[in-house]
Amino acid sequence: MYKHVIRPFLFLFDPEKVHNFTMWFFPLMVFLYPLFRLLYNPKKSNKKIYVCGLTFRNRLGLAAGLDKDGTVIRFWEALGFSHIEVGTVTPLPQPGNEKPRIFRLIKDNAILNRLGFNNNGADALKRNIIKSRKSISEDFIIGVNIGKNKYTPIETAYEDYKICLEKLYEQADYFTINISSPNTEELRKLQGVDYLDELLSEIQKTNTELSCRKSCNKKVIFLKIAPDLTNEEIINICSLTVKHKINGIIATNTTITREGLFEKTEEEGGLSGKPLKQLSDNVLKKLNELNEKNEENKIVLVGVGGVFDKKGFEDKLNDGAELVQIYTGFIYEGPGIIKKLLN
Ligand SMILES: Cc1cc2nc3c(=O)[nH]c(=O)nc-3n(C[C@H](O)[C@H](O)[C@H](O)COP(=O)(O)O)c2cc1C
């Protein structure tokens, strides 16, 4: 139904307009959510997944960027995901880059985007999460993916991450530090050793302070990295992750490479979907290898990039991922993908 009727119709229109329309439309269909549960939820399993002290009902989550402001969290829960990553959120609201800024590469089963962290800011996200929590089940995990505002200099970027932590501390089950979006100038520089050392140290200091102040456990922190890193860069990031006791790495964000595309494009931005799969699998494999060499300081791995079917999902698990996230596969395959991956 989705692939043969709904998708061809939606794909007639501009991707961002379709996105905005659906984000407006989903909450109006709240009376249909019980039906969605029936149709799309994977088989109930008693087997829970425990990751960094959090309990997940299954291994599949919705990746960051689809519901940046957390406006339809209830919808994602109704579909059967175990978790959603809202954001990327920045301290202040910002409009993002000029439109058009999302493109479909249909022959490649891919999306190219250069949104540039368009979002309504940390305060708005906080309100939306508080509202959603009242009506979702307790075991639905909400991760908050955080970034810096466009005009914050890279040298003081850590201040923005600290503001987001502070504003959303009680609302997030975990935080993801996004240092890998290709659409915010210089952001990927934060993956370099000096910047990253300072950033992670500031983040963990703030994490400790906030947990004391709010009398709760320290929050789980993941780091989201790019698929375009050299082996040496991956090794450095991994050792800083261990040094600062960051819980895990999400591999990966979108790629700036354009290799092997059927559709030629001159558009700038990050590429996601099938052409990303091998690249992000390679990063995951490398991280897994490093984990195996360093059993005592193993970090959690989350695989994301190009998952469209059961095999893609299992590849990520075989490469060491404990959790898997999808974005582009959901757009191309529709909500039926959840059952397809999990049953
Ligand atoms: C339109 C679009 C917007 C995205 N926005 C974000 C974002 O704000 N923050 C982030 O960390 N990742 C963002 N991503 C990256 C995804 O979370 C994911 O890492 C990437 O798309 C690879 O997964 P996929 O091949 O399943 O799409 C975005 C991806 C797309 C397609």
The ligand as an SDF file (V2000), in Angstrom:
LIG
                    3D

 31 33  0  0  0  0  0  0  0  0999 V2000
   16.5770   15.0730    5.9180 C   0  0  0  0  0  0  0  0  0  0  0  0
   17.5510   14.5800    6.9560 C   0  0  0  0  0  0  0  0  0  0  0  0
   17.8000   15.3390    8.0880 C   0  0  0  0  0  0  0  0  0  0  0  0
   18.7190   14.8950    9.0450 C   0  0  0  0  0  0  0  0  0  0  0  0
   18.9270   15.6290   10.1720 N   0  0  0  0  0  0  0  0  0  0  0  0
   19.7720   15.1760   11.1220 C   0  0  0  0  0  0  0  0  0  0  0  0
   19.9870   15.9180   12.3030 C   0  0  0  0  0  0  0  0  0  0  0  0
   19.3820   16.9610   12.5230 O   0  0  0  0  0  0  0  0  0  0  0  0
   20.8870   15.4240   13.2060 N   0  0  0  0  0  0  0  0  0  0  0  0
   21.5590   14.2470   13.0200 C   0  0  0  0  0  0  0  0  0  0  0  0
   22.3420   13.8460   13.8770 O   0  0  0  0  0  0  0  0  0  0  0  0
   21.3490   13.5090   11.9110 N   0  0  0  0  0  0  0  0  0  0  0  0
   20.4900   13.9550   10.9610 C   0  0  0  0  0  0  0  0  0  0  0  0
   20.2900   13.2170    9.8370 N   0  0  0  0  0  0  0  0  0  0  0  0
   21.0670   11.9720    9.6550 C   0  0  0  0  0  0  0  0  0  0  0  0
   20.2890   10.7270   10.1040 C   0  0  0  0  0  0  0  0  0  0  0  0
   19.9830   10.7580   11.4560 O   0  0  0  0  0  0  0  0  0  0  0  0
   21.1140    9.4690    9.7990 C   0  0  0  0  0  0  0  0  0  0  0  0
   22.2900    9.4830   10.5700 O   0  0  0  0  0  0  0  0  0  0  0  0
   21.5200    9.3550    8.3400 C   0  0  0  0  0  0  0  0  0  0  0  0
   20.4750    9.7970    7.5040 O   0  0  0  0  0  0  0  0  0  0  0  0
   21.8840    7.9120    7.9440 C   0  0  0  0  0  0  0  0  0  0  0  0
   20.8040    7.0400    8.1350 O   0  0  0  0  0  0  0  0  0  0  0  0
   19.8060    6.5870    6.9440 P   0  0  0  0  0  0  0  0  0  0  0  0
   20.6570    6.1130    5.7930 O   0  0  0  0  0  0  0  0  0  0  0  0
   18.9500    5.5020    7.5520 O   0  0  0  0  0  0  0  0  0  0  0  0
   19.0200    7.7940    6.5840 O   0  0  0  0  0  0  0  0  0  0  0  0
   19.3780   13.6500    8.8680 C   0  0  0  0  0  0  0  0  0  0  0  0
   19.1090   12.8840    7.7220 C   0  0  0  0  0  0  0  0  0  0  0  0
   18.2100   13.3310    6.7790 C   0  0  0  0  0  0  0  0  0  0  0  0
   17.9390   12.4870    5.5540 C   0  0  0  0  0  0  0  0  0  0  0  0
  1  2  1  0
  2  3  1  0
  2 30  2  0
  3  4  2  0
  4  5  1  0
  4 28  1  0
  5  6  2  0
  6  7  1  0
  6 13  1  0
  7  8  2  0
  7  9  1  0
  9 10  1  0
 10 11  2  0
 10 12  1  0
 12 13  2  0
 13 14  1  0
 14 15  1  0
 14 28  1  0
 15 16  1  0
 16 17  1  0
 16 18  1  0
 18 19  1  0
 18 20  1  0
 20 21  1  0
 20 22  1  0
 22 23  1  0
 23 24  1  0
 24 25  2  0
 24 26  1  0
 24 27  1  0
 28 29  2  0
 29 30  1  0
 30 31  1  0
M  END
$$$$
